[in-house]
Amino acid sequence: MSTSTRAVVLRATPYRDHDLVIDLLGEHTGRVGALARGARRSQRRFGGALEVGTRLTVRLTPPRRGSLAGLGDCDVLAPLHQIRNDLDRFHHLAYVVEVSRLVSREGEADPGGYALVAGYIDALEAGPATAEGLALWELAMLAHHGYALRLGACVVTGQRPDGLSLEAGGAVRRAAARVGDAVPVAPDAVAALDALARGLPGARLAPAHQPAVRRALAALWAGIAGRALRSAPFVPVDPV
């Protein structure tokens, strides 16, 4: 019996001579690999539907023993027009998709995770990529996967923080907290991230704060995933 679900394309990998293996984040299936037969031989059946980041409605046929599910009919819900033509948006998309692929669970339905990913891609199509938008998405995604960060005072000592730690659950004063995974972030940058997360009026990540925040959040994802994110070095920051 086939399964229909909304999904985001996370990766497309060549397979044999004419096929593609498509990693999908499905609303009702979680992360799933599906075989798109003949996708490399002819564009007629799938067209541009299998580009990374495309949101689809797909029909998945059950896998045979030891094989992948089959990718049947698919309809594009929202093509990537603006993202394709804007390098900053494209790099944000690549980062978000990589994070999602690394932290989502195979075969486990996750409507909330799907909504976060699809919603951010929709936002990238509708407007420019911003440091604030990506940081807020990452904080929401971390919380969704059980890593909600407390960003006020050091969660261990109550002092002014100068780092972030998954082990401690948020902002830390590195020298005093003594947690092994603390990533350095300047106190002003932690305060800016905290103000942004709390939705304070006028809160933003100044260009001087963005590199440290980007490095820290990418390091947290690397700690969860067990490897560095390949797309992280390409995420843009505003010039100082």
Order of alpha helices (4+ residues) and beta strands (2+ residues): beta-beta-beta-beta-beta-alpha-alpha-alpha-alpha-beta-beta-alpha-beta-alpha-alpha
